[in-house]
Structures are given as C-alpha cells and as structure tokens.
C-alpha cells in the first residue's frame, strides 16, 4: 500500500471540507503549523540544555576538587633545590 493517488487525495479533501467547512480548515492548518514550530523550538532548547550540561560535566571532571589540607598549587622548586634537599636529608 503506497501513497494515495490523485483521485484519492481529491476525495479526502472533499470529505474534510464537508466535515469541517471551508473556513475552519485554514485555521486548523495554522494551528497545526504553530504547534509544529513550538515543538521544534522546544526540542532545540532541550538539545542545547543537554549539550550545556555535558560541557559543564566535562569541565567539572577536568578540575579536581581540593580537600582540606591540600595546597591550591604545588610548591615551586627547581631541580637544583630538589637535589640540595635530597643531599640534606641524607646527611
């Protein structure tokens, strides 16, 4: 069973006009179009919200949280200072 042919479409349109009237059909088509636009906009909004949440989650995973007692930055030492500290610990 495929798409309706030419005569079948004419018959469907005639039945719709008889049931709803010629003035009601454009209003129904307009409201259907508006509903489709609103649905499409909401779907885009949900997709954008989901992408923002994923981005925030990935940023949160990249930044480790500090616990009490941990310095915010590691102490800056040069390789020479490291050697000196090791030598002092040995002595």
HTML snippet that shows the backbone in 3Dmol.js (N, CA, C, O; Angstrom):
<script src="https://3Dmol.org/build/3Dmol-min.js"></script>
<div id="view" style="width:600px;height:400px;position:relative"></div>
<script>
const pdb = `
ATOM      1  N   UNK A   1       0.843  -1.168   0.000  1.00  0.00           N
ATOM      2  CA  UNK A   1       0.000   0.000   0.000  1.00  0.00           C
ATOM      3  C   UNK A   1       0.890   1.233   0.000  1.00  0.00           C
ATOM      4  O   UNK A   1       1.678   1.436   0.923  1.00  0.00           O
ATOM      5  N   UNK A   2       0.765   2.040  -1.018  1.00  0.00           N
ATOM      6  CA  UNK A   2       1.612   3.222  -1.167  1.00  0.00           C
ATOM      7  C   UNK A   2       0.878   4.495  -0.800  1.00  0.00           C
ATOM      8  O   UNK A   2      -0.116   4.478  -0.074  1.00  0.00           O
ATOM      9  N   UNK A   3       1.383   5.578  -1.309  1.00  0.00           N
ATOM     10  CA  UNK A   3       0.772   6.876  -1.072  1.00  0.00           C
ATOM     11  C   UNK A   3      -0.524   6.996  -1.871  1.00  0.00           C
ATOM     12  O   UNK A   3      -0.652   6.387  -2.933  1.00  0.00           O
ATOM     13  N   UNK A   4      -1.481   7.773  -1.376  1.00  0.00           N
ATOM     14  CA  UNK A   4      -2.736   7.948  -2.108  1.00  0.00           C
ATOM     15  C   UNK A   4      -2.490   8.654  -3.439  1.00  0.00           C
ATOM     16  O   UNK A   4      -1.653   9.551  -3.541  1.00  0.00           O
ATOM     17  N   UNK A   5      -3.233   8.231  -4.442  1.00  0.00           N
ATOM     18  CA  UNK A   5      -3.101   8.818  -5.771  1.00  0.00           C
ATOM     19  C   UNK A   5      -3.872  10.122  -5.878  1.00  0.00           C
ATOM     20  O   UNK A   5      -4.373  10.641  -4.880  1.00  0.00           O
ATOM     21  N   UNK A   6      -3.964  10.648  -7.087  1.00  0.00           N
ATOM     22  CA  UNK A   6      -4.620  11.930  -7.338  1.00  0.00           C
ATOM     23  C   UNK A   6      -6.086  11.937  -6.959  1.00  0.00           C
ATOM     24  O   UNK A   6      -6.528  12.831  -6.238  1.00  0.00           O
ATOM     25  N   UNK A   7      -6.860  10.950  -7.432  1.00  0.00           N
ATOM     26  CA  UNK A   7      -8.297  10.904  -7.129  1.00  0.00           C
ATOM     27  C   UNK A   7      -8.563  10.645  -5.651  1.00  0.00           C
ATOM     28  O   UNK A   7      -9.534  11.148  -5.087  1.00  0.00           O
ATOM     29  N   UNK A   8      -7.702   9.865  -5.037  1.00  0.00           N
ATOM     30  CA  UNK A   8      -7.867   9.584  -3.609  1.00  0.00           C
ATOM     31  C   UNK A   8      -7.652  10.849  -2.778  1.00  0.00           C
ATOM     32  O   UNK A   8      -8.361  11.077  -1.798  1.00  0.00           O
ATOM     33  N   UNK A   9      -6.670  11.674  -3.169  1.00  0.00           N
ATOM     34  CA  UNK A   9      -6.430  12.932  -2.461  1.00  0.00           C
ATOM     35  C   UNK A   9      -7.613  13.886  -2.625  1.00  0.00           C
ATOM     36  O   UNK A   9      -8.007  14.560  -1.674  1.00  0.00           O
ATOM     37  N   UNK A  10      -8.171  13.939  -3.821  1.00  0.00           N
ATOM     38  CA  UNK A  10      -9.326  14.799  -4.070  1.00  0.00           C
ATOM     39  C   UNK A  10     -10.489  14.358  -3.195  1.00  0.00           C
ATOM     40  O   UNK A  10     -11.179  15.193  -2.609  1.00  0.00           O
ATOM     41  N   UNK A  11     -10.708  13.064  -3.104  1.00  0.00           N
ATOM     42  CA  UNK A  11     -11.792  12.539  -2.277  1.00  0.00           C
ATOM     43  C   UNK A  11     -11.572  12.872  -0.799  1.00  0.00           C
ATOM     44  O   UNK A  11     -12.519  13.237  -0.102  1.00  0.00           O
ATOM     45  N   UNK A  12     -10.341  12.751  -0.319  1.00  0.00           N
ATOM     46  CA  UNK A  12     -10.027  13.074   1.084  1.00  0.00           C
ATOM     47  C   UNK A  12     -10.273  14.550   1.351  1.00  0.00           C
ATOM     48  O   UNK A  12     -10.858  14.898   2.376  1.00  0.00           O
ATOM     49  N   UNK A  13      -9.840  15.425   0.450  1.00  0.00           N
ATOM     50  CA  UNK A  13     -10.044  16.861   0.622  1.00  0.00           C
ATOM     51  C   UNK A  13     -11.531  17.184   0.638  1.00  0.00           C
ATOM     52  O   UNK A  13     -11.976  17.998   1.447  1.00  0.00           O
ATOM     53  N   UNK A  14     -12.303  16.560  -0.243  1.00  0.00           N
ATOM     54  CA  UNK A  14     -13.747  16.795  -0.284  1.00  0.00           C
ATOM     55  C   UNK A  14     -14.411  16.385   1.039  1.00  0.00           C
ATOM     56  O   UNK A  14     -15.254  17.114   1.561  1.00  0.00           O
ATOM     57  N   UNK A  15     -14.041  15.255   1.565  1.00  0.00           N
ATOM     58  CA  UNK A  15     -14.606  14.795   2.838  1.00  0.00           C
ATOM     59  C   UNK A  15     -14.245  15.758   3.960  1.00  0.00           C
ATOM     60  O   UNK A  15     -15.090  16.078   4.796  1.00  0.00           O
ATOM     61  N   UNK A  16     -12.986  16.228   3.988  1.00  0.00           N
ATOM     62  CA  UNK A  16     -12.571  17.178   5.016  1.00  0.00           C
ATOM     63  C   UNK A  16     -13.352  18.487   4.926  1.00  0.00           C
ATOM     64  O   UNK A  16     -13.755  19.044   5.947  1.00  0.00           O
ATOM     65  N   UNK A  17     -13.565  18.975   3.708  1.00  0.00           N
ATOM     66  CA  UNK A  17     -14.324  20.210   3.524  1.00  0.00           C
ATOM     67  C   UNK A  17     -15.753  20.018   3.984  1.00  0.00           C
ATOM     68  O   UNK A  17     -16.326  20.905   4.616  1.00  0.00           O
ATOM     69  N   UNK A  18     -16.332  18.879   3.679  1.00  0.00           N
ATOM     70  CA  UNK A  18     -17.714  18.623   4.100  1.00  0.00           C
ATOM     71  C   UNK A  18     -17.828  18.493   5.622  1.00  0.00           C
ATOM     72  O   UNK A  18     -18.799  18.961   6.217  1.00  0.00           O
ATOM     73  N   UNK A  19     -16.853  17.868   6.237  1.00  0.00           N
ATOM     74  CA  UNK A  19     -16.909  17.672   7.688  1.00  0.00           C
ATOM     75  C   UNK A  19     -16.659  18.962   8.474  1.00  0.00           C
ATOM     76  O   UNK A  19     -17.400  19.286   9.402  1.00  0.00           O
ATOM     77  N   UNK A  20     -15.615  19.687   8.095  1.00  0.00           N
ATOM     78  CA  UNK A  20     -15.191  20.830   8.895  1.00  0.00           C
ATOM     79  C   UNK A  20     -15.584  22.185   8.311  1.00  0.00           C
ATOM     80  O   UNK A  20     -15.601  23.177   9.040  1.00  0.00           O
ATOM     81  N   UNK A  21     -15.888  22.253   7.073  1.00  0.00           N
ATOM     82  CA  UNK A  21     -16.229  23.531   6.446  1.00  0.00           C
ATOM     83  C   UNK A  21     -14.987  24.212   5.905  1.00  0.00           C
ATOM     84  O   UNK A  21     -13.883  24.009   6.410  1.00  0.00           O
ATOM     85  N   UNK A  22     -15.176  25.015   4.884  1.00  0.00           N
ATOM     86  CA  UNK A  22     -14.050  25.658   4.191  1.00  0.00           C
ATOM     87  C   UNK A  22     -13.374  26.712   5.057  1.00  0.00           C
ATOM     88  O   UNK A  22     -12.186  26.978   4.875  1.00  0.00           O
ATOM     89  N   UNK A  23     -14.096  27.319   5.993  1.00  0.00           N
ATOM     90  CA  UNK A  23     -13.489  28.367   6.815  1.00  0.00           C
ATOM     91  C   UNK A  23     -12.666  27.782   7.962  1.00  0.00           C
ATOM     92  O   UNK A  23     -11.723  28.419   8.432  1.00  0.00           O
ATOM     93  N   UNK A  24     -13.003  26.611   8.404  1.00  0.00           N
ATOM     94  CA  UNK A  24     -12.320  26.000   9.551  1.00  0.00           C
ATOM     95  C   UNK A  24     -10.978  25.369   9.153  1.00  0.00           C
ATOM     96  O   UNK A  24     -10.060  25.328   9.971  1.00  0.00           O
ATOM     97  N   UNK A  25     -10.850  24.884   7.931  1.00  0.00           N
ATOM     98  CA  UNK A  25      -9.628  24.192   7.504  1.00  0.00           C
ATOM     99  C   UNK A  25      -8.386  25.083   7.573  1.00  0.00           C
ATOM    100  O   UNK A  25      -7.368  24.625   8.092  1.00  0.00           O
ATOM    101  N   UNK A  26      -8.403  26.334   7.079  1.00  0.00           N
ATOM    102  CA  UNK A  26      -7.189  27.164   7.204  1.00  0.00           C
ATOM    103  C   UNK A  26      -6.801  27.432   8.659  1.00  0.00           C
ATOM    104  O   UNK A  26      -5.616  27.487   8.988  1.00  0.00           O
ATOM    105  N   UNK A  27      -7.792  27.597   9.523  1.00  0.00           N
ATOM    106  CA  UNK A  27      -7.492  27.809  10.937  1.00  0.00           C
ATOM    107  C   UNK A  27      -6.826  26.578  11.539  1.00  0.00           C
ATOM    108  O   UNK A  27      -5.882  26.694  12.321  1.00  0.00           O
ATOM    109  N   UNK A  28      -7.315  25.413  11.175  1.00  0.00           N
ATOM    110  CA  UNK A  28      -6.727  24.167  11.685  1.00  0.00           C
ATOM    111  C   UNK A  28      -5.300  24.000  11.169  1.00  0.00           C
ATOM    112  O   UNK A  28      -4.413  23.576  11.910  1.00  0.00           O
ATOM    113  N   UNK A  29      -5.083  24.331   9.908  1.00  0.00           N
ATOM    114  CA  UNK A  29      -3.737  24.213   9.334  1.00  0.00           C
ATOM    115  C   UNK A  29      -2.781  25.183  10.022  1.00  0.00           C
ATOM    116  O   UNK A  29      -1.633  24.831  10.293  1.00  0.00           O
ATOM    117  N   UNK A  30      -3.247  26.414  10.310  1.00  0.00           N
ATOM    118  CA  UNK A  30      -2.423  27.398  11.003  1.00  0.00           C
ATOM    119  C   UNK A  30      -2.044  26.912  12.400  1.00  0.00           C
ATOM    120  O   UNK A  30      -0.884  27.000  12.800  1.00  0.00           O
ATOM    121  N   UNK A  31      -3.017  26.406  13.128  1.00  0.00           N
ATOM    122  CA  UNK A  31      -2.724  25.948  14.490  1.00  0.00           C
ATOM    123  C   UNK A  31      -1.796  24.733  14.470  1.00  0.00           C
ATOM    124  O   UNK A  31      -0.959  24.574  15.359  1.00  0.00           O
ATOM    125  N   UNK A  32      -1.942  23.886  13.469  1.00  0.00           N
ATOM    126  CA  UNK A  32      -1.041  22.744  13.333  1.00  0.00           C
ATOM    127  C   UNK A  32       0.386  23.219  13.048  1.00  0.00           C
ATOM    128  O   UNK A  32       1.342  22.673  13.597  1.00  0.00           O
ATOM    129  N   UNK A  33       0.530  24.227  12.195  1.00  0.00           N
ATOM    130  CA  UNK A  33       1.852  24.791  11.903  1.00  0.00           C
ATOM    131  C   UNK A  33       2.479  25.437  13.124  1.00  0.00           C
ATOM    132  O   UNK A  33       3.675  25.275  13.370  1.00  0.00           O
ATOM    133  N   UNK A  34       1.678  26.171  13.892  1.00  0.00           N
ATOM    134  CA  UNK A  34       2.192  26.795  15.111  1.00  0.00           C
ATOM    135  C   UNK A  34       2.631  25.740  16.117  1.00  0.00           C
ATOM    136  O   UNK A  34       3.668  25.883  16.765  1.00  0.00           O
ATOM    137  N   UNK A  35       1.852  24.700  16.242  1.00  0.00           N
ATOM    138  CA  UNK A  35       2.212  23.621  17.164  1.00  0.00           C
ATOM    139  C   UNK A  35       3.522  22.969  16.749  1.00  0.00           C
ATOM    140  O   UNK A  35       4.359  22.649  17.593  1.00  0.00           O
ATOM    141  N   UNK A  36       3.696  22.773  15.452  1.00  0.00           N
ATOM    142  CA  UNK A  36       4.936  22.167  14.956  1.00  0.00           C
ATOM    143  C   UNK A  36       6.129  23.079  15.247  1.00  0.00           C
ATOM    144  O   UNK A  36       7.194  22.593  15.628  1.00  0.00           O
ATOM    145  N   UNK A  37       5.968  24.391  15.073  1.00  0.00           N
ATOM    146  CA  UNK A  37       7.058  25.332  15.354  1.00  0.00           C
ATOM    147  C   UNK A  37       7.419  25.333  16.834  1.00  0.00           C
ATOM    148  O   UNK A  37       8.599  25.338  17.184  1.00  0.00           O
ATOM    149  N   UNK A  38       6.419  25.328  17.699  1.00  0.00           N
ATOM    150  CA  UNK A  38       6.673  25.315  19.144  1.00  0.00           C
ATOM    151  C   UNK A  38       7.396  24.026  19.539  1.00  0.00           C
ATOM    152  O   UNK A  38       8.351  24.056  20.314  1.00  0.00           O
ATOM    153  N   UNK A  39       6.938  22.910  19.006  1.00  0.00           N
ATOM    154  CA  UNK A  39       7.571  21.623  19.306  1.00  0.00           C
ATOM    155  C   UNK A  39       9.030  21.622  18.857  1.00  0.00           C
ATOM    156  O   UNK A  39       9.905  21.156  19.585  1.00  0.00           O
ATOM    157  N   UNK A  40       9.288  22.139  17.672  1.00  0.00           N
ATOM    158  CA  UNK A  40      10.648  22.188  17.128  1.00  0.00           C
ATOM    159  C   UNK A  40      11.540  23.081  18.001  1.00  0.00           C
ATOM    160  O   UNK A  40      12.686  22.730  18.281  1.00  0.00           O
ATOM    161  N   UNK A  41      11.014  24.233  18.429  1.00  0.00           N
ATOM    162  CA  UNK A  41      11.794  25.139  19.272  1.00  0.00           C
ATOM    163  C   UNK A  41      12.106  24.496  20.622  1.00  0.00           C
ATOM    164  O   UNK A  41      13.219  24.630  21.130  1.00  0.00           O
ATOM    165  N   UNK A  42      11.139  23.806  21.198  1.00  0.00           N
ATOM    166  CA  UNK A  42      11.371  23.130  22.481  1.00  0.00           C
ATOM    167  C   UNK A  42      12.398  22.018  22.342  1.00  0.00           C
ATOM    168  O   UNK A  42      13.227  21.818  23.229  1.00  0.00           O
ATOM    169  N   UNK A  43      12.344  21.297  21.231  1.00  0.00           N
ATOM    170  CA  UNK A  43      13.322  20.227  21.006  1.00  0.00           C
ATOM    171  C   UNK A  43      14.726  20.808  20.892  1.00  0.00           C
ATOM    172  O   UNK A  43      15.679  20.244  21.429  1.00  0.00           O
ATOM    173  N   UNK A  44      14.856  21.935  20.194  1.00  0.00           N
ATOM    174  CA  UNK A  44      16.173  22.593  20.097  1.00  0.00           C
ATOM    175  C   UNK A  44      16.638  23.058  21.470  1.00  0.00           C
ATOM    176  O   UNK A  44      17.813  22.914  21.810  1.00  0.00           O
ATOM    177  N   UNK A  45      15.723  23.616  22.261  1.00  0.00           N
ATOM    178  CA  UNK A  45      16.079  24.080  23.594  1.00  0.00           C
ATOM    179  C   UNK A  45      16.548  22.945  24.493  1.00  0.00           C
ATOM    180  O   UNK A  45      17.514  23.093  25.241  1.00  0.00           O
ATOM    181  N   UNK A  46      15.866  21.824  24.415  1.00  0.00           N
ATOM    182  CA  UNK A  46      16.268  20.666  25.219  1.00  0.00           C
ATOM    183  C   UNK A  46      17.634  20.162  24.784  1.00  0.00           C
ATOM    184  O   UNK A  46      18.450  19.774  25.620  1.00  0.00           O
ATOM    185  N   UNK A  47      17.886  20.165  23.487  1.00  0.00           N
ATOM    186  CA  UNK A  47      19.178  19.704  22.975  1.00  0.00           C
ATOM    187  C   UNK A  47      20.290  20.641  23.437  1.00  0.00           C
ATOM    188  O   UNK A  47      21.367  20.185  23.822  1.00  0.00           O
ATOM    189  N   UNK A  48      20.033  21.947  23.401  1.00  0.00           N
ATOM    190  CA  UNK A  48      21.028  22.919  23.859  1.00  0.00           C
ATOM    191  C   UNK A  48      21.295  22.757  25.354  1.00  0.00           C
ATOM    192  O   UNK A  48      22.442  22.841  25.792  1.00  0.00           O
ATOM    193  N   UNK A  49      20.243  22.525  26.135  1.00  0.00           N
ATOM    194  CA  UNK A  49      20.411  22.316  27.576  1.00  0.00           C
ATOM    195  C   UNK A  49      21.243  21.065  27.851  1.00  0.00           C
ATOM    196  O   UNK A  49      22.094  21.056  28.740  1.00  0.00           O
ATOM    197  N   UNK A  50      20.990  20.025  27.087  1.00  0.00           N
ATOM    198  CA  UNK A  50      21.737  18.775  27.274  1.00  0.00           C
ATOM    199  C   UNK A  50      23.212  18.970  26.936  1.00  0.00           C
ATOM    200  O   UNK A  50      24.083  18.466  27.644  1.00  0.00           O
ATOM    201  N   UNK A  51      23.497  19.702  25.851  1.00  0.00           N
ATOM    202  CA  UNK A  51      24.886  19.951  25.473  1.00  0.00           C
ATOM    203  C   UNK A  51      25.590  20.811  26.521  1.00  0.00           C
ATOM    204  O   UNK A  51      26.763  20.587  26.821  1.00  0.00           O
ATOM    205  N   UNK A  52      24.878  21.795  27.079  1.00  0.00           N
ATOM    206  CA  UNK A  52      25.463  22.642  28.113  1.00  0.00           C
ATOM    207  C   UNK A  52      25.765  21.820  29.366  1.00  0.00           C
ATOM    208  O   UNK A  52      26.796  22.021  30.009  1.00  0.00           O
ATOM    209  N   UNK A  53      24.880  20.907  29.709  1.00  0.00           N
ATOM    210  CA  UNK A  53      25.101  20.058  30.878  1.00  0.00           C
ATOM    211  C   UNK A  53      26.306  19.139  30.659  1.00  0.00           C
ATOM    212  O   UNK A  53      27.102  18.932  31.575  1.00  0.00           O
ATOM    213  N   UNK A  54      26.439  18.596  29.463  1.00  0.00           N
ATOM    214  CA  UNK A  54      27.597  17.741  29.164  1.00  0.00           C
ATOM    215  C   UNK A  54      28.889  18.544  29.235  1.00  0.00           C
ATOM    216  O   UNK A  54      29.901  18.062  29.742  1.00  0.00           O
ATOM    217  N   UNK A  55      28.847  19.772  28.723  1.00  0.00           N
ATOM    218  CA  UNK A  55      30.040  20.620  28.750  1.00  0.00           C
ATOM    219  C   UNK A  55      30.424  20.953  30.190  1.00  0.00           C
ATOM    220  O   UNK A  55      31.601  20.909  30.547  1.00  0.00           O
ATOM    221  N   UNK A  56      29.447  21.281  31.002  1.00  0.00           N
ATOM    222  CA  UNK A  56      29.707  21.593  32.404  1.00  0.00           C
ATOM    223  C   UNK A  56      30.254  20.365  33.128  1.00  0.00           C
ATOM    224  O   UNK A  56      31.158  20.480  33.956  1.00  0.00           O
ATOM    225  N   UNK A  57      29.709  19.201  32.819  1.00  0.00           N
ATOM    226  CA  UNK A  57      30.177  17.967  33.451  1.00  0.00           C
ATOM    227  C   UNK A  57      31.623  17.675  33.061  1.00  0.00           C
ATOM    228  O   UNK A  57      32.423  17.278  33.909  1.00  0.00           O
ATOM    229  N   UNK A  58      31.967  17.868  31.790  1.00  0.00           N
ATOM    230  CA  UNK A  58      33.339  17.593  31.359  1.00  0.00           C
ATOM    231  C   UNK A  58      34.314  18.598  31.973  1.00  0.00           C
ATOM    232  O   UNK A  58      35.444  18.243  32.306  1.00  0.00           O
ATOM    233  N   UNK A  59      33.881  19.853  32.124  1.00  0.00           N
ATOM    234  CA  UNK A  59      34.742  20.844  32.773  1.00  0.00           C
ATOM    235  C   UNK A  59      34.935  20.495  34.244  1.00  0.00           C
ATOM    236  O   UNK A  59      36.025  20.671  34.789  1.00  0.00           O
ATOM    237  N   UNK A  60      33.895  20.007  34.877  1.00  0.00           N
ATOM    238  CA  UNK A  60      33.980  19.642  36.291  1.00  0.00           C
ATOM    239  C   UNK A  60      34.920  18.458  36.476  1.00  0.00           C
ATOM    240  O   UNK A  60      35.666  18.406  37.454  1.00  0.00           O
ATOM    241  N   UNK A  61      34.892  17.508  35.544  1.00  0.00           N
ATOM    242  CA  UNK A  61      35.768  16.337  35.638  1.00  0.00           C
ATOM    243  C   UNK A  61      37.226  16.719  35.427  1.00  0.00           C
ATOM    244  O   UNK A  61      38.121  16.075  35.974  1.00  0.00           O
ATOM    245  N   UNK A  62      37.472  17.761  34.636  1.00  0.00           N
ATOM    246  CA  UNK A  62      38.848  18.174  34.361  1.00  0.00           C
ATOM    247  C   UNK A  62      39.475  18.889  35.550  1.00  0.00           C
ATOM    248  O   UNK A  62      40.688  18.804  35.740  1.00  0.00           O
ATOM    249  N   UNK A  63      38.683  19.590  36.355  1.00  0.00           N
ATOM    250  CA  UNK A  63      39.201  20.319  37.502  1.00  0.00           C
ATOM    251  C   UNK A  63      39.030  19.471  38.756  1.00  0.00           C
ATOM    252  O   UNK A  63      37.902  19.271  39.207  1.00  0.00           O
ATOM    253  N   UNK A  64      40.115  18.969  39.328  1.00  0.00           N
ATOM    254  CA  UNK A  64      39.967  18.178  40.557  1.00  0.00           C
ATOM    255  C   UNK A  64      39.615  19.092  41.729  1.00  0.00           C
ATOM    256  O   UNK A  64      40.104  20.218  41.825  1.00  0.00           O
ATOM    257  N   UNK A  65      38.780  18.597  42.594  1.00  0.00           N
ATOM    258  CA  UNK A  65      38.389  19.360  43.769  1.00  0.00           C
ATOM    259  C   UNK A  65      39.433  19.182  44.863  1.00  0.00           C
ATOM    260  O   UNK A  65      39.959  18.088  45.069  1.00  0.00           O
ATOM    261  N   UNK A  66      39.721  20.272  45.557  1.00  0.00           N
ATOM    262  CA  UNK A  66      40.702  20.233  46.634  1.00  0.00           C
ATOM    263  C   UNK A  66      40.025  19.803  47.928  1.00  0.00           C
ATOM    264  O   UNK A  66      38.870  20.140  48.188  1.00  0.00           O
ATOM    265  N   UNK A  67      40.761  19.060  48.721  1.00  0.00           N
ATOM    266  CA  UNK A  67      40.251  18.679  50.031  1.00  0.00           C
ATOM    267  C   UNK A  67      40.984  19.505  51.078  1.00  0.00           C
ATOM    268  O   UNK A  67      41.955  20.193  50.763  1.00  0.00           O
ATOM    269  N   UNK A  68      40.534  19.441  52.284  1.00  0.00           N
ATOM    270  CA  UNK A  68      41.152  20.214  53.361  1.00  0.00           C
ATOM    271  C   UNK A  68      42.596  19.782  53.544  1.00  0.00           C
ATOM    272  O   UNK A  68      42.895  18.588  53.572  1.00  0.00           O
ATOM    273  N   UNK A  69      43.479  20.739  53.666  1.00  0.00           N
ATOM    274  CA  UNK A  69      44.884  20.440  53.918  1.00  0.00           C
ATOM    275  C   UNK A  69      45.736  20.381  52.663  1.00  0.00           C
ATOM    276  O   UNK A  69      46.963  20.357  52.761  1.00  0.00           O
ATOM    277  N   UNK A  70      45.127  20.358  51.492  1.00  0.00           N
ATOM    278  CA  UNK A  70      45.910  20.336  50.263  1.00  0.00           C
ATOM    279  C   UNK A  70      46.194  21.764  49.816  1.00  0.00           C
ATOM    280  O   UNK A  70      45.306  22.617  49.858  1.00  0.00           O
ATOM    281  N   UNK A  71      47.426  22.030  49.388  1.00  0.00           N
ATOM    282  CA  UNK A  71      47.705  23.370  48.876  1.00  0.00           C
ATOM    283  C   UNK A  71      47.012  23.549  47.522  1.00  0.00           C
ATOM    284  O   UNK A  71      46.819  22.589  46.776  1.00  0.00           O
ATOM    285  N   UNK A  72      46.642  24.796  47.222  1.00  0.00           N
ATOM    286  CA  UNK A  72      45.962  25.048  45.955  1.00  0.00           C
ATOM    287  C   UNK A  72      46.916  24.904  44.780  1.00  0.00           C
ATOM    288  O   UNK A  72      46.494  24.542  43.682  1.00  0.00           O
ATOM    289  N   UNK A  73      48.199  25.182  44.998  1.00  0.00           N
ATOM    290  CA  UNK A  73      49.201  24.984  43.948  1.00  0.00           C
ATOM    291  C   UNK A  73      50.369  24.225  44.553  1.00  0.00           C
ATOM    292  O   UNK A  73      50.686  24.411  45.728  1.00  0.00           O
ATOM    293  N   UNK A  74      51.008  23.379  43.772  1.00  0.00           N
ATOM    294  CA  UNK A  74      52.152  22.648  44.318  1.00  0.00           C
ATOM    295  C   UNK A  74      53.305  23.615  44.575  1.00  0.00           C
ATOM    296  O   UNK A  74      53.431  24.621  43.877  1.00  0.00           O
ATOM    297  N   UNK A  75      54.144  23.326  45.563  1.00  0.00           N
ATOM    298  CA  UNK A  75      55.275  24.216  45.837  1.00  0.00           C
ATOM    299  C   UNK A  75      56.222  24.230  44.640  1.00  0.00           C
ATOM    300  O   UNK A  75      56.526  23.194  44.050  1.00  0.00           O
ATOM    301  N   UNK A  76      56.673  25.423  44.303  1.00  0.00           N
ATOM    302  CA  UNK A  76      57.558  25.569  43.149  1.00  0.00           C
ATOM    303  C   UNK A  76      58.994  25.356  43.593  1.00  0.00           C
ATOM    304  O   UNK A  76      59.524  26.131  44.388  1.00  0.00           O
ATOM    305  N   UNK A  77      59.623  24.312  43.083  1.00  0.00           N
ATOM    306  CA  UNK A  77      61.026  24.053  43.362  1.00  0.00           C
ATOM    307  C   UNK A  77      61.717  23.759  42.052  1.00  0.00           C
ATOM    308  O   UNK A  77      61.118  23.240  41.110  1.00  0.00           O
ATOM    309  N   UNK A  78      62.976  24.097  42.015  1.00  0.00           N
ATOM    310  CA  UNK A  78      63.757  23.814  40.818  1.00  0.00           C
ATOM    311  C   UNK A  78      64.477  22.481  41.013  1.00  0.00           C
ATOM    312  O   UNK A  78      64.563  21.992  42.139  1.00  0.00           O
ATOM    313  N   UNK A  79      64.990  21.890  39.948  1.00  0.00           N
ATOM    314  CA  UNK A  79      65.729  20.625  40.096  1.00  0.00           C
ATOM    315  C   UNK A  79      66.949  20.753  41.005  1.00  0.00           C
ATOM    316  O   UNK A  79      67.327  19.799  41.685  1.00  0.00           O
ATOM    317  N   UNK A  80      67.561  21.936  41.013  1.00  0.00           N
ATOM    318  CA  UNK A  80      68.737  22.145  41.868  1.00  0.00           C
ATOM    319  C   UNK A  80      68.308  22.101  43.332  1.00  0.00           C
ATOM    320  O   UNK A  80      68.982  21.489  44.160  1.00  0.00           O
ATOM    321  N   UNK A  81      67.188  22.749  43.653  1.00  0.00           N
ATOM    322  CA  UNK A  81      66.699  22.737  45.031  1.00  0.00           C
ATOM    323  C   UNK A  81      66.329  21.318  45.456  1.00  0.00           C
ATOM    324  O   UNK A  81      66.558  20.931  46.602  1.00  0.00           O
ATOM    325  N   UNK A  82      65.754  20.540  44.530  1.00  0.00           N
ATOM    326  CA  UNK A  82      65.417  19.159  44.845  1.00  0.00           C
ATOM    327  C   UNK A  82      66.667  18.364  45.215  1.00  0.00           C
ATOM    328  O   UNK A  82      66.654  17.598  46.178  1.00  0.00           O
ATOM    329  N   UNK A  83      67.737  18.541  44.460  1.00  0.00           N
ATOM    330  CA  UNK A  83      68.996  17.829  44.748  1.00  0.00           C
ATOM    331  C   UNK A  83      69.549  18.255  46.110  1.00  0.00           C
ATOM    332  O   UNK A  83      70.019  17.423  46.887  1.00  0.00           O
ATOM    333  N   UNK A  84      69.487  19.564  46.389  1.00  0.00           N
ATOM    334  CA  UNK A  84      70.001  20.054  47.666  1.00  0.00           C
ATOM    335  C   UNK A  84      69.205  19.460  48.823  1.00  0.00           C
ATOM    336  O   UNK A  84      69.782  19.078  49.841  1.00  0.00           O
ATOM    337  N   UNK A  85      67.878  19.381  48.671  1.00  0.00           N
ATOM    338  CA  UNK A  85      67.044  18.830  49.737  1.00  0.00           C
ATOM    339  C   UNK A  85      67.350  17.348  49.942  1.00  0.00           C
ATOM    340  O   UNK A  85      67.372  16.867  51.075  1.00  0.00           O
ATOM    341  N   UNK A  86      67.586  16.624  48.844  1.00  0.00           N
ATOM    342  CA  UNK A  86      67.910  15.204  48.963  1.00  0.00           C
ATOM    343  C   UNK A  86      69.250  15.021  49.674  1.00  0.00           C
ATOM    344  O   UNK A  86      69.397  14.136  50.517  1.00  0.00           O
ATOM    345  N   UNK A  87      70.217  15.858  49.332  1.00  0.00           N
ATOM    346  CA  UNK A  87      71.536  15.779  49.984  1.00  0.00           C
ATOM    347  C   UNK A  87      71.433  16.096  51.474  1.00  0.00           C
ATOM    348  O   UNK A  87      72.096  15.455  52.289  1.00  0.00           O
ATOM    349  N   UNK A  88      70.602  17.083  51.838  1.00  0.00           N
ATOM    350  CA  UNK A  88      70.441  17.450  53.237  1.00  0.00           C
ATOM    351  C   UNK A  88      69.779  16.321  54.017  1.00  0.00           C
ATOM    352  O   UNK A  88      70.122  16.085  55.176  1.00  0.00           O
ATOM    353  N   UNK A  89      68.834  15.622  53.394  1.00  0.00           N
ATOM    354  CA  UNK A  89      68.137  14.528  54.051  1.00  0.00           C
ATOM    355  C   UNK A  89      69.084  13.355  54.284  1.00  0.00           C
ATOM    356  O   UNK A  89      68.949  12.645  55.281  1.00  0.00           O
ATOM    357  N   UNK A  90      70.039  13.142  53.379  1.00  0.00           N
ATOM    358  CA  UNK A  90      70.986  12.046  53.520  1.00  0.00           C
ATOM    359  C   UNK A  90      71.957  12.325  54.670  1.00  0.00           C
ATOM    360  O   UNK A  90      72.371  11.398  55.368  1.00  0.00           O
ATOM    361  N   UNK A  91      72.321  13.592  54.872  1.00  0.00           N
ATOM    362  CA  UNK A  91      73.300  13.977  55.901  1.00  0.00           C
ATOM    363  C   UNK A  91      72.674  14.053  57.223  1.00  0.00           C
ATOM    364  O   UNK A  91      73.345  14.363  58.207  1.00  0.00           O
TER     365      UNK A  91
END
`;
const viewer = $3Dmol.createViewer("view");
viewer.addModel(pdb, "pdb");
viewer.setStyle({}, {cartoon: {color: "spectrum"}});
viewer.zoomTo();
viewer.render();
</script>
